[in-house]
Amino acid sequence: MNVLAIGAHFDDIELGCGGALAKHVKNGDKVIGFIATSSGFNSVDGDVLRRDKDALKEAQNASRIIGYQLLQGKIPTFYLEYGEDMHAMLLKIIEENCIELIYTHWSHDVHHDHRNLALCTLHVARHVNRLLMYKSNWYISDQNFHENFYVDISDTWDIKERAIKAYESEMARTGELWCSYFKNEAVNNGLKIGVKYAEAFQNVRWFI
């Protein structure tokens, strides 16, 4: 199977579907991770919180840990818009790699970049038979994330955790918050389906 994980920023796909991607790699699937932005950003006061080159280096390490092919779009962080430039970029990847399954952001995510990228994905992936949306943060939206598709990641949680920790600049900024939050979430998802760890997704489409 040819799998594409789409994320706005470096670390989004590790947080949202890293365990599932590692499972695909273990199963021999071809896995591509496309990150739309350069992923560096500053505080409102102009202090550098994450440099583009650091984010890229960390993403390269994370992609090696999981085993996916990393592609990058280089749009500035916070400037990702719904439009034909992004549509063309995504469609080219989908068609050239005969993508059969896509993981992307939740379309009601409160983050501007996440939400717009999800909408772009929905637009260009109309003919892809399997499409799942993930959450890569804990922020509350005005809509509910409908968890209706689960992936058992009991045998790949350790890979996901190592990939998240590869983002050393984010770990320095947030401490262990990301790891602890997503581990607790994986435990809770696992309890729902009777396994140790699981990732939950909102299923847009799953044709057999």
Backbone as a printed PyTorch tensor [residue, N CA C, xyz], in Angstrom:
tensor([[[  0.8410,  -1.1960,   0.0000],
         [  0.0000,   0.0000,   0.0000],
         [  0.8770,   1.2470,   0.0000]],

        [[  0.4610,   2.2570,  -0.7340],
         [  1.1610,   3.5320,  -0.7740],
         [  0.4400,   4.5260,   0.1380]],

        [[  1.1350,   4.9890,   1.1740],
         [  0.5320,   5.7940,   2.2370],
         [  1.1420,   7.1890,   2.2370]],

        [[  0.2890,   8.2080,   2.4030],
         [  0.7500,   9.5910,   2.5080],
         [  0.2270,  10.2060,   3.8030]],

        [[  1.1450,  10.7020,   4.6180],
         [  0.7800,  11.4570,   5.8230],
         [  1.0660,  12.9230,   5.5490]],

        [[  0.0650,  13.7710,   5.7580],
         [  0.1670,  15.1920,   5.4510],
         [  0.1290,  15.9850,   6.7450]],

        [[  1.1200,  16.8610,   6.9330],
         [  1.1650,  17.6810,   8.1340],
         [  1.5730,  19.1040,   7.8040]],

        [[  1.0970,  20.0490,   8.5900],
         [  1.4430,  21.4480,   8.3710],
         [  2.8570,  21.7450,   8.8370]],

        [[  3.2510,  21.1510,   9.9640],
         [  4.5470,  21.4690,  10.5760],
         [  5.2940,  20.1900,  10.9320]],

        [[  6.6150,  20.2920,  10.9620],
         [  7.4100,  19.1760,  11.4480],
         [  6.9700,  18.8500,  12.8690]],

        [[  6.6760,  17.6330,  13.1310],
         [  6.2070,  16.9610,  14.3540],
         [  4.7220,  16.6740,  14.3530]],

        [[  3.9380,  17.3050,  13.4350],
         [  2.4910,  17.0590,  13.4150],
         [  2.1610,  15.5930,  13.1430]],

        [[  2.8020,  15.0040,  12.1310],
         [  2.4230,  13.6300,  11.7990],
         [  2.9450,  12.6350,  12.8400]],

        [[  4.0800,  12.9590,  13.4730],
         [  4.5570,  12.0740,  14.5510],
         [  3.5470,  12.0610,  15.6970]],

        [[  3.0530,  13.2500,  16.0590],
         [  2.0880,  13.3490,  17.1560],
         [  0.7480,  12.7240,  16.7850]],

        [[  0.2790,  12.9950,  15.5760],
         [ -1.0670,  12.5780,  15.2020],
         [ -1.1970,  11.1530,  14.7250]],

        [[ -0.1830,  10.6520,  13.9940],
         [ -0.3270,   9.3050,  13.4310],
         [  1.0000,   8.5660,  13.3560]],

        [[  1.9610,   8.9520,  14.1910],
         [  3.2860,   8.3260,  14.1530],
         [  3.2770,   6.8300,  14.3870]],

        [[  2.4330,   6.3760,  15.2860],
         [  2.3510,   4.9390,  15.5620],
         [  1.7990,   4.1670,  14.3840]],

        [[  0.7660,   4.7170,  13.7440],
         [  0.1820,   4.0700,  12.5650],
         [  1.1790,   4.0340,  11.4190]],

        [[  1.9340,   5.1330,  11.2390],
         [  2.9290,   5.1560,  10.1660],
         [  4.0090,   4.1040,  10.3960]],

        [[  4.4610,   3.9830,  11.6500],
         [  5.4620,   2.9620,  11.9670],
         [  4.9170,   1.5620,  11.6970]],

        [[  3.6320,   1.3760,  11.9350],
         [  2.9980,   0.0840,  11.6740],
         [  2.9630,  -0.2010,  10.1750]],

        [[  2.6600,   0.8240,   9.3760],
         [  2.6890,   0.6580,   7.9260],
         [  4.0810,   0.2670,   7.4530]],

        [[  5.0950,   0.9510,   7.9800],
         [  6.4740,   0.6470,   7.5860],
         [  6.8130,  -0.7980,   7.9280]],

        [[  6.4340,  -1.2350,   9.1360],
         [  6.6900,  -2.6270,   9.5490],
         [  6.0020,  -3.6210,   8.6170]],

        [[  4.8330,  -3.2200,   8.0830],
         [  4.0730,  -4.1050,   7.1990],
         [  4.5700,  -4.0730,   5.7610]],

        [[  5.6000,  -3.2620,   5.4980],
         [  6.1750,  -3.2070,   4.1630],
         [  5.5360,  -2.2000,   3.2350]],

        [[  4.6730,  -1.3110,   3.7590],
         [  4.0440,  -0.2910,   2.9290],
         [  5.0290,   0.8300,   2.6150]],

        [[  4.8080,   1.5010,   1.4990],
         [  5.5750,   2.7000,   1.1520],
         [  4.9280,   3.8880,   1.8580]],

        [[  5.6770,   4.6000,   2.6840],
         [  5.1150,   5.6900,   3.4850],
         [  5.8540,   6.9940,   3.1710]],

        [[  5.0790,   8.0100,   2.7990],
         [  5.6070,   9.3460,   2.5290],
         [  5.0100,  10.3080,   3.5510]],

        [[  5.8520,  11.1880,   4.0890],
         [  5.3770,  12.2470,   4.9670],
         [  5.6360,  13.5910,   4.3080]],

        [[  4.5700,  14.3380,   4.0360],
         [  4.7120,  15.6580,   3.4310],
         [  4.4160,  16.7310,   4.4650]],

        [[  5.3690,  17.6370,   4.6820],
         [  5.2000,  18.7470,   5.6120],
         [  5.1620,  20.0370,   4.8010]],

        [[  4.0930,  20.7960,   4.9560],
         [  3.8350,  21.9260,   4.0670],
         [  4.6590,  23.1700,   4.3760]],

        [[  5.0580,  23.3730,   5.6350],
         [  5.7320,  24.6170,   6.0080],
         [  7.1920,  24.3800,   6.3890]],

        [[  7.9180,  25.5000,   6.4720],
         [  9.3040,  25.4400,   6.9260],
         [  9.3920,  25.2180,   8.4290]],

        [[  8.3000,  25.5070,   9.1450],
         [  8.0640,  25.1100,  10.5390],
         [  8.7790,  25.9150,  11.6170]],

        [[  9.6230,  26.8480,  11.2500],
         [ 10.1790,  27.7410,  12.2630],
         [  9.1610,  28.7990,  12.6570]],

        [[  9.2990,  29.3660,  13.8650],
         [  8.3820,  30.4330,  14.2650],
         [  8.9650,  31.2380,  15.4150]],

        [[  8.4210,  32.4440,  15.5740],
         [  8.8580,  33.3670,  16.6220],
         [  7.7110,  33.6300,  17.5860]],

        [[  8.0500,  34.1740,  18.7520],
         [  7.0320,  34.6220,  19.6990],
         [  6.4320,  35.9360,  19.1990]],

        [[  5.3680,  36.3940,  19.8380],
         [  4.7500,  37.6680,  19.4560],
         [  5.7160,  38.8340,  19.6700]],

        [[  6.7080,  38.6450,  20.5150],
         [  7.7180,  39.6770,  20.7620],
         [  8.9020,  39.5900,  19.7990]],

        [[  8.8640,  38.5990,  18.9060],
         [  9.9330,  38.4520,  17.9280],
         [ 11.0560,  37.5230,  18.3270]],

        [[ 10.9520,  36.9210,  19.5080],
         [ 11.9840,  35.9650,  19.9310],
         [ 11.8670,  34.6690,  19.1340]],

        [[ 12.9880,  34.1600,  18.6760],
         [ 12.9900,  32.9240,  17.8960],
         [ 12.7050,  31.7420,  18.8240]],

        [[ 11.6250,  31.0280,  18.5440],
         [ 11.2730,  29.8510,  19.3350],
         [ 11.6830,  28.5590,  18.6340]],

        [[ 11.7710,  28.6150,  17.3200],
         [ 12.1580,  27.4250,  16.5510],
         [ 12.7030,  27.8960,  15.2080]],

        [[ 13.9220,  27.4880,  14.8860],
         [ 14.5300,  27.8750,  13.6250],
         [ 14.2230,  26.8340,  12.5570]],

        [[ 14.0450,  27.3170,  11.3140],
         [ 13.7160,  26.4140,  10.2100],
         [ 14.7250,  25.2780,  10.0850]],

        [[ 16.0130,  25.6110,  10.1470],
         [ 17.0410,  24.5900,   9.9220],
         [ 17.0560,  23.5600,  11.0490]],

        [[ 16.7360,  23.9860,  12.2830],
         [ 16.6660,  23.0420,  13.4000],
         [ 15.4680,  22.1120,  13.2390]],

        [[ 14.3400,  22.7000,  12.8280],
         [ 13.1290,  21.8940,  12.6320],
         [ 13.3420,  20.8440,  11.5530]],

        [[ 14.0160,  21.2230,  10.4630],
         [ 14.2730,  20.2770,   9.3800],
         [ 15.1900,  19.1570,   9.8340]],

        [[ 16.2580,  19.4950,  10.5330],
         [ 17.1860,  18.4670,  11.0150],
         [ 16.4780,  17.4790,  11.9420]],

        [[ 15.6400,  18.0080,  12.8240],
         [ 14.8960,  17.1430,  13.7540],
         [ 13.8990,  16.2690,  13.0030]],

        [[ 13.2630,  16.8370,  11.9850],
         [ 12.3090,  16.0580,  11.1870],
         [ 12.9990,  14.9390,  10.4280]],

        [[ 14.1890,  15.2120,   9.9380],
         [ 14.9430,  14.1680,   9.2460],
         [ 15.2620,  13.0100,  10.1950]],

        [[ 15.6150,  13.3380,  11.4320],
         [ 15.8730,  12.2940,  12.4280],
         [ 14.6010,  11.5180,  12.7400]],

        [[ 13.4880,  12.2360,  12.9230],
         [ 12.2170,  11.5820,  13.2480],
         [ 11.7600,  10.6770,  12.1070]],

        [[ 11.9260,  11.1440,  10.8700],
         [ 11.4970,  10.3400,   9.7230],
         [ 12.3220,   9.0630,   9.6150]],

        [[ 13.6070,   9.1460,   9.9620],
         [ 14.4440,   7.9350,   9.9430],
         [ 14.0090,   6.9530,  11.0270]],

        [[ 13.6150,   7.4650,  12.1860],
         [ 13.1780,   6.5870,  13.2770],
         [ 11.9280,   5.8050,  12.8580]],

        [[ 10.9820,   6.4940,  12.2260],
         [  9.7440,   5.8210,  11.8040],
         [  9.9560,   5.0490,  10.5040]],

        [[ 10.7320,   5.6400,   9.5940],
         [ 11.0260,   4.9570,   8.3450],
         [ 10.2640,   5.4790,   7.1430]],

        [[  9.8050,   6.7360,   7.1940],
         [  9.0740,   7.2850,   6.0510],
         [  9.9500,   8.2310,   5.2330]],

        [[  9.5500,   8.4560,   3.9890],
         [ 10.2240,   9.3870,   3.0880],
         [  9.7050,  10.7910,   3.3610]],

        [[ 10.5910,  11.7210,   3.6600],
         [ 10.1990,  13.0700,   4.0440],
         [ 10.2280,  14.0150,   2.8510]],

        [[  9.0990,  14.7210,   2.6300],
         [  8.9900,  15.7660,   1.6220],
         [  8.5780,  17.0620,   2.3100]],

        [[  9.0400,  18.2090,   1.7720],
         [  8.7500,  19.4840,   2.4300],
         [  8.2710,  20.5300,   1.4390]],

        [[  7.3260,  21.3750,   1.8860],
         [  6.7530,  22.4090,   1.0370],
         [  7.3610,  23.7870,   1.1980]],

        [[  7.8640,  24.1180,   2.3940],
         [  8.5730,  25.3720,   2.6840],
         [  7.6980,  26.6240,   2.7500]],

        [[  6.3900,  26.5080,   2.9080],
         [  5.5460,  27.6790,   3.1480],
         [  5.8670,  28.2050,   4.5490]],

        [[  5.9390,  29.5380,   4.7460],
         [  6.2120,  30.0520,   6.0970],
         [  5.1260,  29.6310,   7.0950]],

        [[  5.5410,  29.3120,   8.2920],
         [  4.5980,  28.9400,   9.3480],
         [  3.5860,  30.0620,   9.5650]],

        [[  2.3110,  29.6580,   9.7440],
         [  1.1690,  30.5600,   9.9590],
         [  0.6680,  31.2230,   8.6770]],

        [[  1.2670,  30.8790,   7.5180],
         [  0.8400,  31.5000,   6.2590],
         [  0.3090,  30.4680,   5.2650]],

        [[ -0.1130,  29.3310,   5.7530],
         [ -0.6300,  28.2810,   4.8800],
         [ -2.1010,  28.5820,   4.5660]],

        [[ -2.4050,  28.7580,   3.2870],
         [ -3.7540,  29.1250,   2.8860],
         [ -4.3850,  28.0560,   2.0000]],

        [[ -5.7030,  28.0400,   1.9840],
         [ -6.4530,  27.1740,   1.0730],
         [ -6.3880,  27.7870,  -0.3180]],

        [[ -5.8460,  27.0490,  -1.2970],
         [ -5.7520,  27.6140,  -2.6340],
         [ -5.0610,  26.6870,  -3.6090]],

        [[ -4.9840,  27.1170,  -4.8610],
         [ -4.5140,  26.2560,  -5.9310],
         [ -3.0400,  25.8820,  -5.8310]],

        [[ -2.2210,  26.7420,  -5.2300],
         [ -0.8060,  26.3890,  -5.0970],
         [ -0.6430,  25.1390,  -4.2410]],

        [[ -1.3410,  25.1120,  -3.1170],
         [ -1.2540,  23.9370,  -2.2480],
         [ -1.9600,  22.7400,  -2.8840]],

        [[ -3.0770,  22.9800,  -3.5400],
         [ -3.7820,  21.8890,  -4.2170],
         [ -2.8670,  21.1980,  -5.2230]],

        [[ -2.1740,  21.9970,  -6.0240],
         [ -1.2890,  21.4410,  -7.0550],
         [ -0.1460,  20.6530,  -6.4320]],

        [[  0.3980,  21.1640,  -5.3340],
         [  1.5100,  20.4920,  -4.6600],
         [  1.0770,  19.1130,  -4.1450]],

        [[ -0.0830,  19.0770,  -3.4960],
         [ -0.5850,  17.8200,  -2.9420],
         [ -0.9690,  16.8380,  -4.0480]],

        [[ -1.6510,  17.3430,  -5.0600],
         [ -2.1080,  16.4690,  -6.1340],
         [ -0.9330,  15.8240,  -6.8610]],

        [[  0.1410,  16.5650,  -7.0370],
         [  1.3380,  16.0230,  -7.6910],
         [  1.8880,  14.8400,  -6.8960]],

        [[  1.9650,  14.9840,  -5.5800],
         [  2.4650,  13.8890,  -4.7350],
         [  1.5330,  12.6860,  -4.8120]],

        [[  0.2350,  12.9350,  -4.7350],
         [ -0.7560,  11.8530,  -4.7550],
         [ -0.6760,  11.0740,  -6.0640]],

        [[ -0.6300,  11.7940,  -7.1800],
         [ -0.6630,  11.1240,  -8.4820],
         [  0.6570,  10.4350,  -8.8040]],

        [[  1.7830,  11.0850,  -8.4910],
         [  3.0860,  10.4890,  -8.8270],
         [  3.3810,   9.2440,  -8.0120]],

        [[  2.7840,   9.1470,  -6.8230],
         [  3.0670,   8.0070,  -5.9380],
         [  1.9040,   7.0410,  -5.8100]],

        [[  0.8630,   7.2210,  -6.6080],
         [ -0.3030,   6.3190,  -6.6060],
         [ -0.8010,   6.0820,  -5.1760]],

        [[ -1.0510,   7.1810,  -4.4550],
         [ -1.4160,   7.0990,  -3.0440],
         [ -2.7730,   6.4230,  -2.8580]],

        [[ -2.8160,   5.4660,  -1.9230],
         [ -4.0330,   4.7050,  -1.6530],
         [ -4.6660,   5.0370,  -0.3010]],

        [[ -3.8660,   5.6230,   0.6070],
         [ -4.3580,   5.9750,   1.9400],
         [ -3.6990,   7.2740,   2.3690]],

        [[ -4.5210,   8.2070,   2.8780],
         [ -4.0060,   9.4970,   3.3430],
         [ -4.3920,   9.7130,   4.8010]],

        [[ -3.4230,  10.1860,   5.5880],
         [ -3.6590,  10.7110,   6.9360],
         [ -3.4640,  12.2230,   6.8560]],

        [[ -4.4140,  12.9970,   7.3740],
         [ -4.2590,  14.4390,   7.3570],
         [ -4.8470,  15.0490,   8.6190]],

        [[ -4.6600,  16.3660,   8.7770],
         [ -5.2090,  17.0820,   9.9330],
         [ -6.7340,  17.0130,   9.9650]],

        [[ -7.2690,  17.2090,  11.1390],
         [ -8.7170,  17.3290,  11.3430],
         [ -9.1700,  18.6770,  10.7720]],

        [[-10.2700,  18.6680,  10.0430],
         [-10.7220,  19.8700,   9.3410],
         [-11.2970,  20.9460,  10.2540]],

        [[-11.5020,  20.6430,  11.5370],
         [-11.9870,  21.6510,  12.4870],
         [-10.9270,  22.0170,  13.5270]],

        [[ -9.6760,  21.6880,  13.2370],
         [ -8.5860,  22.0850,  14.1290],
         [ -8.5610,  23.6090,  14.2620]],

        [[ -8.2790,  24.0950,  15.4650],
         [ -8.2850,  25.5450,  15.6710],
         [ -7.0340,  26.2280,  15.1070]],

        [[ -6.0010,  25.4670,  14.7980],
         [ -4.7860,  26.0580,  14.2260],
         [ -5.0230,  26.3800,  12.7540]],

        [[ -4.7650,  27.6160,  12.3830],
         [ -4.9700,  28.1080,  11.0240],
         [ -4.3250,  27.2090,   9.9700]],

        [[ -3.0550,  26.8680,  10.1440],
         [ -2.3360,  26.0430,   9.1640],
         [ -2.9230,  24.6380,   9.0860]],

        [[ -3.2350,  24.0600,  10.2340],
         [ -3.7890,  22.7010,  10.2680],
         [ -5.1130,  22.6400,   9.5200]],

        [[ -5.9970,  23.5730,   9.8480],
         [ -7.3440,  23.5630,   9.2720],
         [ -7.3060,  23.7620,   7.7500]],

        [[ -6.5150,  24.7280,   7.2960],
         [ -6.4680,  24.9830,   5.8550],
         [ -5.8640,  23.8200,   5.0860]],

        [[ -4.8610,  23.1770,   5.6820],
         [ -4.2510,  22.0280,   5.0090],
         [ -5.2260,  20.8550,   4.9410]],

        [[ -6.0070,  20.6710,   5.9890],
         [ -7.0280,  19.6170,   5.9720],
         [ -8.0330,  19.8570,   4.8560]],

        [[ -8.4780,  21.0990,   4.7010],
         [ -9.4450,  21.4280,   3.6560],
         [ -8.8410,  21.2370,   2.2710]],

        [[ -7.5710,  21.5780,   2.1060],
         [ -6.8890,  21.3310,   0.8370],
         [ -6.8440,  19.8330,   0.5340]],

        [[ -6.5600,  19.0420,   1.5660],
         [ -6.4950,  17.5880,   1.3810],
         [ -7.8420,  17.0360,   0.9470]],

        [[ -8.9060,  17.4640,   1.6110],
         [-10.2390,  16.9910,   1.2520],
         [-10.5600,  17.3130,  -0.2040]],

        [[-10.0830,  18.4570,  -0.6540],
         [-10.3480,  18.8790,  -2.0350],
         [ -9.6140,  18.0030,  -3.0420]],

        [[ -8.3170,  17.7740,  -2.8260],
         [ -7.5150,  17.0790,  -3.8450],
         [ -7.6080,  15.5590,  -3.7490]],

        [[ -8.0610,  15.0520,  -2.6110],
         [ -8.0710,  13.5920,  -2.3930],
         [ -9.4360,  12.9740,  -2.6750]],

        [[-10.2010,  13.6080,  -3.5220],
         [-11.5620,  13.1230,  -3.7920],
         [-11.5710,  11.7090,  -4.3570]],

        [[-10.4930,  11.3190,  -5.0360],
         [-10.4660,  10.0000,  -5.6760],
         [ -9.5570,   9.0140,  -4.9480]],

        [[ -9.0930,   9.3890,  -3.7700],
         [ -8.3300,   8.4560,  -2.9250],
         [ -9.3300,   7.7190,  -2.0400]],

        [[ -9.2770,   6.4150,  -2.0590],
         [-10.3420,   5.6160,  -1.4380],
         [-10.2950,   5.5530,   0.0890]],

        [[ -9.1670,   5.9190,   0.6830],
         [ -9.0530,   5.8360,   2.1400],
         [ -8.4580,   7.1400,   2.6790]],

        [[ -9.2180,   7.7960,   3.5510],
         [ -8.8070,   9.0920,   4.0740],
         [ -9.1890,   9.2010,   5.5450]],

        [[ -8.1800,   9.4140,   6.3850],
         [ -8.3720,   9.5310,   7.8310],
         [ -7.8350,  10.8670,   8.3150]],

        [[ -8.5290,  11.4750,   9.2840],
         [ -8.0730,  12.7280,   9.8820],
         [ -7.6000,  12.4780,  11.3080]],

        [[ -6.5280,  13.1640,  11.7020],
         [ -5.9570,  13.0080,  13.0340],
         [ -5.9280,  14.3440,  13.7630]],

        [[ -5.7440,  14.2860,  15.0800],
         [ -5.5000,  15.4800,  15.8870],
         [ -4.0500,  15.4630,  16.3530]],

        [[ -3.3790,  16.6150,  16.2330],
         [ -1.9790,  16.6810,  16.6530],
         [ -1.7660,  17.7240,  17.7390]],

        [[ -2.8350,  18.0990,  18.4170],
         [ -2.7190,  18.9800,  19.5740],
         [ -3.9070,  18.7360,  20.5060]],

        [[ -3.9350,  19.4580,  21.6220],
         [ -5.0050,  19.2390,  22.6040],
         [ -5.9980,  20.3970,  22.6600]],

        [[ -5.9230,  21.3120,  21.7020],
         [ -6.7550,  22.5110,  21.7650],
         [ -8.2140,  22.2090,  21.4390]],

        [[ -9.1120,  22.8680,  22.1290],
         [-10.5440,  22.6170,  22.0050],
         [-11.1300,  23.4590,  20.8760]],

        [[-11.9120,  22.8190,  20.0300],
         [-12.5670,  23.4940,  18.9190],
         [-14.0550,  23.6560,  19.2080]],

        [[-14.7600,  24.3450,  18.3010],
         [-16.2090,  24.4740,  18.4520],
         [-16.9500,  23.2510,  17.9130]],

        [[-16.1990,  22.2930,  17.3620],
         [-16.7500,  21.0290,  16.8870],
         [-16.0890,  19.8860,  17.6400]],

        [[-16.7360,  18.7390,  17.6440],
         [-16.1770,  17.5590,  18.2930],
         [-15.4260,  16.7000,  17.2800]],

        [[-14.2610,  16.2000,  17.7110],
         [-13.5060,  15.2420,  16.9060],
         [-14.1700,  13.8870,  17.0800]],

        [[-14.6740,  13.3180,  15.9980],
         [-15.4160,  12.0580,  16.0770],
         [-14.4610,  10.8780,  15.8790]],

        [[-14.0680,  10.2660,  16.9700],
         [-13.1710,   9.1030,  16.9100],
         [-13.9800,   7.8860,  16.4750]],

        [[-13.7870,   7.4540,  15.2470],
         [-14.5530,   6.3140,  14.7540],
         [-13.6900,   5.3230,  13.9780]],

        [[-12.3580,   5.4640,  14.1320],
         [-11.4270,   4.5360,  13.4910],
         [-10.1970,   4.4420,  14.3820]],

        [[ -9.8000,   3.2260,  14.7190],
         [ -8.6930,   3.0330,  15.6660],
         [ -7.6060,   2.1510,  15.0500]],

        [[ -6.3660,   2.4640,  15.4010],
         [ -5.2250,   1.6510,  14.9790],
         [ -4.4730,   1.2020,  16.2290]],

        [[ -4.2860,  -0.0920,  16.3700],
         [ -3.5310,  -0.6540,  17.4910],
         [ -2.0470,  -0.3470,  17.2820]],

        [[ -1.4750,   0.4700,  18.1680],
         [ -0.0460,   0.8150,  18.0530],
         [  0.7470,   0.2770,  19.2500]],

        [[  0.2520,  -0.7950,  19.8320],
         [  0.9310,  -1.3620,  21.0040],
         [  2.3730,  -1.7340,  20.6950]],

        [[  2.6180,  -2.1990,  19.4680],
         [  3.9770,  -2.6270,  19.1060],
         [  4.7850,  -1.4980,  18.4590]],

        [[  4.2000,  -0.3070,  18.3230],
         [  4.9410,   0.8010,  17.7040],
         [  4.9190,   2.0690,  18.5520]],

        [[  4.3350,   2.0130,  19.7680],
         [  4.3450,   3.2090,  20.6050],
         [  5.7700,   3.6840,  20.8890]],

        [[  6.6710,   2.7650,  21.1700],
         [  8.0490,   3.1510,  21.4830],
         [  8.6940,   3.8980,  20.3200]],

        [[  8.3780,   3.4900,  19.0950],
         [  8.9030,   4.1730,  17.9170],
         [  8.3200,   5.5820,  17.8400]],

        [[  7.0220,   5.6910,  18.0530],
         [  6.3640,   7.0080,  18.0380],
         [  6.9730,   7.9310,  19.0870]],

        [[  7.1930,   7.4210,  20.2880],
         [  7.7390,   8.2370,  21.3670],
         [  9.1500,   8.7100,  21.0290]],

        [[  9.9770,   7.8250,  20.4720],
         [ 11.3370,   8.2240,  20.0930],
         [ 11.3150,   9.2690,  18.9820]],

        [[ 10.3580,   9.1380,  18.0620],
         [ 10.2480,  10.1100,  16.9730],
         [  9.8140,  11.4760,  17.4970]],

        [[  8.8860,  11.4950,  18.4530],
         [  8.4660,  12.7660,  19.0540],
         [  9.6530,  13.4190,  19.7680]],

        [[ 10.4060,  12.6250,  20.4950],
         [ 11.5420,  13.1590,  21.2570],
         [ 12.6890,  13.6030,  20.3560]],

        [[ 12.6520,  13.2000,  19.0780],
         [ 13.6670,  13.6740,  18.1360],
         [ 13.5490,  15.1750,  17.9040]],

        [[ 12.3810,  15.7410,  18.2140],
         [ 12.1880,  17.1920,  18.0810],
         [ 12.6900,  17.8650,  19.3530]],

        [[ 13.9920,  17.9320,  19.4600],
         [ 14.6260,  18.3840,  20.7000],
         [ 14.2880,  19.8350,  21.0360]],

        [[ 14.1620,  20.6830,  20.0240],
         [ 13.8430,  22.0880,  20.2960],
         [ 12.4460,  22.2240,  20.8830]],

        [[ 11.5060,  21.3970,  20.4110],
         [ 10.1520,  21.4190,  20.9630],
         [ 10.1190,  20.7940,  22.3590]],

        [[ 10.9230,  19.7580,  22.5650],
         [ 10.9930,  19.1470,  23.8850],
         [ 11.5610,  20.1380,  24.9030]],

        [[ 12.5400,  20.9310,  24.4700],
         [ 13.1260,  21.9280,  25.3730],
         [ 12.1110,  23.0030,  25.7250]],

        [[ 11.2330,  23.3080,  24.7800],
         [ 10.2340,  24.3680,  24.9920],
         [  9.0520,  23.8870,  25.8140]],

        [[  8.6250,  22.6450,  25.5970],
         [  7.4000,  22.1480,  26.2350],
         [  7.6610,  21.1200,  27.3320]],

        [[  8.9120,  20.7110,  27.5110],
         [  9.1890,  19.6530,  28.4780],
         [  8.6400,  18.3270,  27.9640]],

        [[  8.0710,  17.5470,  28.8500],
         [  7.5240,  16.2410,  28.4730],
         [  6.0180,  16.2940,  28.2170]],

        [[  5.4700,  17.4980,  28.0870],
         [  4.0190,  17.6280,  27.9690],
         [  3.4510,  16.8880,  26.7680]],

        [[  4.1040,  17.0450,  25.5950],
         [  3.5910,  16.3730,  24.4100],
         [  3.5990,  14.8590,  24.5810]],

        [[  4.7200,  14.3290,  25.0620],
         [  4.8220,  12.8750,  25.2320],
         [  3.8130,  12.3550,  26.2420]],

        [[  3.6920,  13.0290,  27.3700],
         [  2.7690,  12.5500,  28.4030],
         [  1.3210,  12.6410,  27.9240]],

        [[  0.9720,  13.7320,  27.2260],
         [ -0.3990,  13.8850,  26.7470],
         [ -0.7490,  12.7900,  25.7440]],

        [[  0.1090,  12.5970,  24.7450],
         [ -0.2140,  11.6260,  23.7050],
         [ -0.0700,  10.1860,  24.1870]],

        [[  0.7670,   9.9560,  25.1750],
         [  0.8150,   8.6110,  25.7430],
         [ -0.4620,   8.3160,  26.5060]],

        [[ -0.9310,   9.2710,  27.3140],
         [ -2.1970,   9.0750,  28.0260],
         [ -3.3430,   8.8720,  27.0500]],

        [[ -3.3340,   9.6420,  25.9640],
         [ -4.3750,   9.4990,  24.9520],
         [ -4.3230,   8.1100,  24.3140]],

        [[ -3.1070,   7.6310,  24.0200],
         [ -2.9520,   6.2980,  23.4270],
         [ -3.4270,   5.2070,  24.3750]],

        [[ -3.1650,   5.3840,  25.6850],
         [ -3.6440,   4.4210,  26.6810],
         [ -5.1650,   4.4190,  26.7130]],

        [[ -5.7650,   5.6100,  26.7510],
         [ -7.2240,   5.7020,  26.7930],
         [ -7.8640,   5.1320,  25.5330]],

        [[ -7.2790,   5.4250,  24.3800],
         [ -7.7880,   4.8420,  23.1350],
         [ -7.6570,   3.3310,  23.1530]],

        [[ -6.5480,   2.8460,  23.7060],
         [ -6.3550,   1.4050,  23.7960],
         [ -7.3900,   0.7290,  24.6650]],

        [[ -7.7510,   1.3790,  25.7730],
         [ -8.7750,   0.8230,  26.6540],
         [-10.1030,   0.6500,  25.9210]],

        [[-10.4010,   1.5550,  25.0030],
         [-11.6750,   1.5010,  24.2810],
         [-11.7660,   0.3010,  23.3600]],

        [[-10.6000,  -0.1630,  22.8640],
         [-10.6360,  -1.2810,  21.9120],
         [ -9.9240,  -2.5200,  22.4380]],

        [[ -9.5130,  -2.4890,  23.7070],
         [ -8.9490,  -3.6750,  24.3350],
         [ -7.5070,  -3.9710,  24.0090]],

        [[ -6.7030,  -2.9070,  23.7640],
         [ -5.2690,  -3.0930,  23.5180],
         [ -4.4980,  -2.1420,  24.4250]],

        [[ -3.1730,  -2.2360,  24.4230],
         [ -2.3680,  -1.3940,  25.3060],
         [ -2.3380,   0.0590,  24.8530]],

        [[ -2.0540,   0.2820,  23.5570],
         [ -1.9780,   1.6340,  23.0110],
         [ -2.6960,   1.6820,  21.6650]],

        [[ -3.3730,   2.7820,  21.3900],
         [ -4.0390,   2.9450,  20.0920],
         [ -4.0780,   4.4150,  19.7010]],

        [[ -4.1220,   4.6600,  18.4020],
         [ -4.3730,   5.9920,  17.8690],
         [ -5.7930,   6.0360,  17.3310]],

        [[ -6.4480,   7.1780,  17.5120],
         [ -7.8310,   7.3390,  17.0590],
         [ -7.8940,   8.3530,  15.9220]],

        [[ -8.7600,   8.0910,  14.9610],
         [ -8.9130,   8.9460,  13.7920],
         [-10.3840,   9.1880,  13.4960]],

        [[-10.6430,  10.2560,  12.7560],
         [-11.9780,  10.4690,  12.2120],
         [-11.9630,   9.9920,  10.7710]],

        [[-12.7680,   8.9930,  10.4900],
         [-12.7890,   8.3770,   9.1700],
         [-13.6360,   9.2200,   8.2190]],

        [[-13.0140,   9.7160,   7.1710],
         [-13.7350,  10.4350,   6.1240],
         [-14.2420,   9.4610,   5.0760]],

        [[-13.3890,   8.4820,   4.7380],
         [-13.7310,   7.5670,   3.6660],
         [-12.8770,   6.3120,   3.7910]],

        [[-13.4800,   5.1500,   3.6370],
         [-12.7180,   3.8990,   3.6790],
         [-13.4180,   2.8890,   2.7670]],

        [[-12.9670,   2.8330,   1.5130],
         [-13.5590,   1.9280,   0.5400],
         [-12.7380,   0.6490,   0.4670]],

        [[-13.4180,  -0.4640,   0.3770],
         [-12.7540,  -1.7780,   0.2150],
         [-13.1320,  -2.3470,  -1.1530]]])
